[in-house]
Amino acid sequence: MASIITATTTGGLTQSADNSGVLQLASGAGNLVTVPSVTGTMITTASTFAGTGPAFSAYKSTTQSLSSATFTKLTFDTEEFDTNNNFASSRFTPTVAGYYQITGALNNSTGTQTLTYIYKNGSQFKQGINGNLFSSNQSSLIYLNGSTDYVELYGYFGTGTSTGSGAEQTYFQGVLVRAA
């Protein structure tokens, strides 16, 4: 035997018998959730969990000059979205601790050897792949503590002078995958 627990605006919580063998939660409006019978962690849609947590996407709408053989912070002047206002000054500083998928891409329209680096708290953390001589992308799963940790995207040109521009060429994105 199991129970259905219902929250109503007049009677508070009520319980009724059910022969389904599972626990069910219902609202007075008839919304019904079945709690699975497996062991483990149940994901909810609270704002501090994946699915509704922090996410951002930004790109360069203009080119940026980079000195050859120098790691340079990339600046992003256009936000596509920033769900929790955690992206500012080309830096992502989430306020929810967890594991974030961080992705970036850089195009070099004039040179050779193009690399992207994700910097965490001001230091090189993950190196991107030099897909060909003119582009590099990076995607890494990174733990961020939700208070002081931040990430930035840096670029490196062996030779060359300016980045590509546009949402499809030079971008920086991140999303909460799982809260800590």
N, C-alpha and C positions, 0 to 999 in steps of 0.2 A: 504494500500500500504506500502511497505517496500523498502529497498535499499540494493544493494550489493556494498560494498566499496572494491576496489581493489588497491593494491600497486604494481606499475610497476617500472622497472628500468629506463624507458624512460619518462613516463608521470606523475610520482609521483602518488598521490592518484586520483582515478577516482570513480565516482558514477554512478550507473545505476539503473533504476527502476526495481522493482520486484513485482509480485503480490502474493507472498507467505505469507506475513504478518509478516515476521520475519527479523531481521537484520542479514546479512551475511557478513563476512570478508573474502577476498580472496587475495592470493598472485599472482604475475605475473606468477608463475609456476603452477597455477591452484589449489593450496591448498585452501580448503574452510572450514570455521568454522561458525557454526550457533550459534548465541548468544541466549540462552534460554529465554523464555518470563516470567519466574518465578522471583519472587523477592528474594533477599538474596545475598550471597557472591559467586562469581564465582572463582573457583580454576584454576590457570594457572600452567604451567610447568616451570616457572622461577626457577632459582637455589635456591631461598630463600623460596620456598614453598614445602610442603610435596610431595613426589613422586621423588624429586631430591635433597632433603635436606640431612643433615648429617646422616650417619648411620655407625655403626661399629659392629664387632663381633671379639672377642678374646677368647682364651682358654689357659689352662695350658697344656703344653706338658710334663711336669715333675711334680712330687708331691711337695707339700710344707708342711713343718712341722708346726703344730699349737699347742700351749700350751693349755692344758685342761682348760676350764672355763675362757677363755680370748678371747676378740674380737680382731681379727687379720685381717689386710688388706690383701686381696688376690692379688697376683701378677700374671699377665698374660703375658706369654712370646711369644705367637704366635698370630698374627693378621690374621684373615681370610680376612677381608677387613676393610677399614677405608676411606670412600668416601670423606671426607673433611679434613683429617689429624687433627682430633680433639681428637684422643685417643693417649695418651703418658703416660708412667710411670704408667700404670694400672689405669689411670684416664681419664674420658671423660669430656671435657670442650668444649661444642659446641659454635660456633660463630654465630649461628642463634637463636634468641629468639623464644621459642615456647614450645609446649607440646610434651614430648618425652616418648615413651614406653621403659622402661628400664627393662631388664630381666637378671637374673643370676641364676646359679645352682652350688651346691657344693655337692660333695660326700665324705664321710668319710669311708674309707675301714676298719677301725679297732675299732671303738668306738660306743658311743651312743650319743643321743641328738645332732643333727646337725641343725644349723640355719644359714640362710643368712640374711644379713642386707644391704640395700642400704644406704650409707652415702651420704648426700648432704652437701657440704661445710664443711666437717670434722665432722659432727654430725650425729648420728643415725636418719634416716628419715623414712624408711619402713622396717618392719620385714617380713622375708620370712616364709614359711610354712614348718614345720617338717613333710615331707611326710611319712617317716618311720624313724627308728633310724639312718639310714646311709645316708640319703640324704635330701636336702632342696632346694626349688626353690623359686624364687621371681619374680614377674612381677608387675610393677606399672606405672601409668601414672603420670609424674612429669613435672612441669613447670620449665624451665631453662631459665635464662635471656639473654643468648647469649653473655655475656661478662665475668662475674666473677663467675657464678654458675658452679659447677662441681659435678660429682657423682663418687663414688667408691663402690666396693663390698667388704664386710667384711664377715668373717666366724667365727663361734663359734662351738666348740666341747665341750659337757659336759665331755666326756672322749674321748681319741683318739689321734693319733699323726700326721697323714698325710692325705692330700687331695687326691682325685682321680685325675688322669690325662687323657687327651685326650679331643677332641672336644665334645664328648657326655657326659662327666662327670662333668667337672668344667669349666664353661664358663660365659661370661659377654657380653651383647649385648644392643644396643640402636638404636632407629630410630626416626626421626622427624615425628610426626603424623599430627601436624597442627602448622603452624607458628603463632606467636602472633600478 
